[in-house]
Amino acid sequence: MAGNKLETVIIFYPRQWLSFWQHRPMHLGRLFICTLFLHLFAAPTKSATLVIPTPDQIPRVKPGQTPTLQARRMSCWVQDTKEHQPLGKAYVVLTDVQDQVGIKAVDKLLNHHEGKLLKLDNLKNLSKDTQARERLRLQLIKLKPRYVAVVPQLQSYRENTLLALWDVFTRLDEDPYLDVYPGLLVASDTKGLSNLIERSITYDATKQSKNFFGISQIFDPGYKSFQKIEVLKGSLKQVGYTSANLTINSMPGLENRVGFPAVSGNDHWVLQGSRRSPVAKLPQEARKKLEKSSLTMFFGHGVPGRIVGMKVDALNPVNFSNQIILSGSCYSGVGTATDCAMAGPVAGSLDPKLKRFSLTMVDRGAVSVFCHMRLNMGFPHVYPMLESYLANRSLGESYQRLINAFIEGQDGFTPQWYTKQTPARSTQSRKMNQFLYMQIGDPALVPIQVKR
């Protein structure tokens, strides 16, 4: 191929002649399409200016509706959510923590909220034990909770545990929706759990700065993830936030393309990486700015051990004290154990050397982490959480509204348990995947206070 000219050479072997002439129209059609595709691919690329819509210009999609093709292509739509009253007013802690340090931390949480304790031997087995789920359902109906704080052992932090909880929480009354405001408090060890609970108890949203830091990855010519951070910067400015951001270009050479939008500047750092060579260290000035943030969001690819084009280890030195974290990256919420089959780039996800993003954020001081255990839709499902936070809603209510939107869209919730044999692209896997968003943090905590 030279000078954008294409020469097509077709070689037929004897056995192919008869087949070709019998199916000549089909083959010629395919040949025309392939030739056209190659011609377009070979032509010089002209990039249109990246459009940064305001939030009110982004289409809102009601549960069960399908966004337009253009909205899906750019992941530029927002899942609509609505209020659903919880069963009662009590604060309930559901846990299977066994060690003394963990039990002491749970007691602190209970005392702070004057809560009620429900103790199970092992939350991991809840998905396999129909009778245990029924007993738990009846206990919750009796306690009439508003909030349910789930404090699992690390080995119970997995996909089927979450699905089992949804099965119980949706059957507390006659409607098919979650009837509590849920949240999970989990860390990589009991010391981390104790610290998370302590931060949750002392956290005061009115004393937090209004600083936003966005981290995005460029991995496609449409710049989808970069666009979302720019949308958020504009949106958050309206409620008093200052913004800074870091962009990682994981497609070497794309920065030379006409219209490439990521340009280093004041409070904007642009790093070069690749799929094979993720960024391993943040610039010192960017790290300092990140540590002053109160709200940090990530958009881009994710696999265990990596997030938006960087190693999770690159974030390990950062102090995320009292930060609110939202991630639109896949596998940002995967635990050290999984009920699912792992293949392709995530086949080694059980390797303990691979840092888990959500647990790293908690260990480094975050008070709230919103993430996904598997394939994350990104902005369409992350933005409704931020929107709820900005409406002064608690973590638990924000989480409940989102999960209930998925339940409405699927006409109810019927758990289909993952196994190691469940194909990743099966209908079952796709349906259950929606319900694997994780809200780590005290469900009663109000993360942001905005004056109205």
PECORSUL-V351063 format. One record per residue. PHI is phi as a letter, one per 20 degrees, with the letter a starting at -180 (none if undefined). PSI is psi in whole degrees, 0 to 359 (* if undefined). Layout:
BEGIN
PHI/PSI ; PHI/PSI
END
This chain:
BEGIN
none/122 ; b/142 ; l/30 ; m/21 ; e/142 ; d/134 ; d/124 ; d/123 ; d/126 ; d/125 ; d/125 ; d/134 ; e/159 ; g/318 ; f/342 ; e/342 ; g/311 ; f/317 ; f/321 ; f/312 ; f/330 ; f/328 ; d/33 ; g/314 ; g/319 ; f/315 ; f/318 ; f/324 ; f/316 ; f/320 ; f/318 ; f/316 ; f/316 ; f/318 ; f/318 ; f/318 ; f/314 ; f/324 ; f/316 ; f/322 ; f/325 ; f/339 ; f/149 ; g/138 ; e/130 ; d/125 ; e/129 ; f/156 ; f/133 ; f/126 ; e/129 ; d/98 ; f/157 ; e/158 ; g/324 ; f/349 ; e/350 ; e/127 ; f/138 ; e/135 ; d/123 ; f/155 ; g/133 ; n/343 ; e/158 ; d/128 ; f/164 ; f/162 ; g/317 ; f/318 ; f/321 ; f/321 ; f/321 ; e/5 ; l/39 ; d/72 ; b/167 ; c/129 ; f/125 ; f/140 ; c/166 ; b/167 ; f/144 ; b/118 ; f/138 ; f/173 ; f/320 ; b/218 ; c/355 ; f/157 ; d/121 ; d/136 ; d/123 ; d/121 ; b/157 ; c/17 ; f/136 ; d/329 ; f/159 ; f/323 ; f/316 ; f/318 ; f/320 ; f/320 ; f/318 ; f/320 ; f/322 ; f/316 ; f/317 ; f/314 ; f/321 ; f/321 ; d/3 ; l/50 ; e/178 ; d/143 ; d/133 ; c/118 ; d/128 ; d/155 ; f/319 ; b/109 ; f/336 ; f/329 ; e/359 ; f/325 ; f/337 ; e/351 ; d/95 ; f/320 ; f/322 ; f/321 ; f/323 ; f/319 ; f/318 ; f/319 ; g/313 ; f/323 ; f/319 ; f/321 ; g/320 ; f/323 ; e/340 ; l/67 ; e/154 ; e/311 ; d/141 ; c/112 ; e/115 ; e/123 ; d/90 ; e/154 ; f/158 ; f/323 ; f/343 ; e/354 ; e/88 ; b/173 ; f/309 ; f/333 ; f/315 ; f/317 ; f/324 ; f/322 ; f/317 ; f/323 ; f/319 ; f/313 ; f/340 ; e/357 ; d/32 ; e/346 ; b/197 ; f/334 ; f/165 ; e/9 ; e/165 ; f/129 ; d/16 ; c/165 ; e/106 ; e/164 ; a/154 ; d/136 ; d/112 ; b/149 ; b/174 ; f/343 ; b/175 ; f/330 ; f/317 ; f/322 ; f/316 ; f/319 ; f/321 ; f/315 ; f/320 ; f/316 ; f/320 ; f/321 ; f/321 ; e/354 ; f/137 ; c/109 ; f/330 ; f/343 ; e/3 ; e/148 ; f/164 ; d/64 ; d/129 ; d/138 ; c/124 ; d/136 ; c/122 ; c/162 ; c/135 ; e/115 ; c/8 ; b/154 ; f/352 ; e/348 ; l/40 ; g/311 ; f/320 ; g/318 ; g/319 ; f/322 ; f/321 ; f/322 ; g/314 ; f/322 ; g/316 ; f/319 ; f/315 ; f/334 ; f/327 ; f/339 ; d/22 ; n/9 ; e/141 ; e/154 ; c/149 ; b/157 ; b/160 ; c/133 ; c/133 ; d/118 ; e/111 ; e/11 ; c/87 ; g/134 ; n/337 ; f/335 ; f/344 ; e/357 ; f/142 ; f/129 ; n/5 ; g/121 ; e/342 ; e/104 ; c/127 ; g/143 ; a/197 ; f/120 ; m/27 ; c/117 ; d/134 ; d/119 ; d/149 ; d/133 ; b/198 ; b/172 ; f/326 ; e/338 ; c/80 ; f/155 ; f/133 ; d/349 ; b/140 ; e/146 ; g/146 ; g/318 ; f/322 ; f/320 ; f/317 ; f/318 ; f/320 ; f/322 ; f/342 ; e/356 ; f/151 ; d/340 ; c/119 ; c/134 ; c/146 ; c/133 ; c/126 ; q/185 ; f/153 ; b/142 ; b/163 ; g/127 ; n/348 ; c/151 ; b/127 ; l/45 ; n/10 ; c/161 ; f/141 ; g/329 ; g/333 ; f/338 ; e/351 ; f/326 ; f/352 ; e/137 ; e/109 ; e/32 ; g/122 ; m/20 ; e/152 ; e/120 ; d/132 ; c/131 ; c/131 ; d/20 ; e/143 ; f/148 ; m/15 ; f/345 ; d/10 ; f/141 ; e/192 ; e/349 ; c/154 ; b/150 ; e/356 ; d/157 ; f/136 ; d/130 ; c/172 ; m/227 ; f/348 ; d/14 ; f/330 ; e/26 ; f/340 ; e/0 ; f/117 ; f/344 ; f/341 ; e/117 ; f/136 ; e/126 ; g/308 ; f/317 ; f/325 ; f/319 ; f/316 ; f/314 ; f/330 ; e/8 ; o/358 ; f/147 ; e/344 ; b/135 ; c/120 ; d/128 ; b/187 ; c/142 ; f/334 ; c/246 ; e/112 ; e/131 ; f/335 ; n/222 ; g/316 ; g/332 ; d/339 ; e/320 ; f/321 ; g/329 ; f/312 ; f/319 ; g/319 ; f/319 ; g/315 ; f/345 ; e/13 ; m/28 ; e/156 ; f/165 ; g/316 ; f/317 ; f/319 ; f/316 ; f/314 ; f/318 ; f/318 ; f/311 ; f/322 ; f/329 ; f/322 ; f/320 ; f/316 ; f/319 ; f/333 ; d/11 ; l/43 ; o/174 ; c/122 ; c/114 ; f/138 ; c/106 ; f/141 ; f/147 ; c/171 ; f/346 ; e/357 ; f/116 ; f/137 ; f/330 ; d/18 ; f/162 ; g/318 ; g/313 ; f/319 ; f/320 ; f/315 ; f/334 ; g/324 ; g/329 ; e/9 ; d/19 ; f/145 ; c/130 ; d/101 ; e/125 ; q/163 ; f/121 ; f/338 ; e/351 ; f/131 ; e/109 ; f/330 ; c/138 ; d/115 ; d/128 ; f/132 ; d/*
END
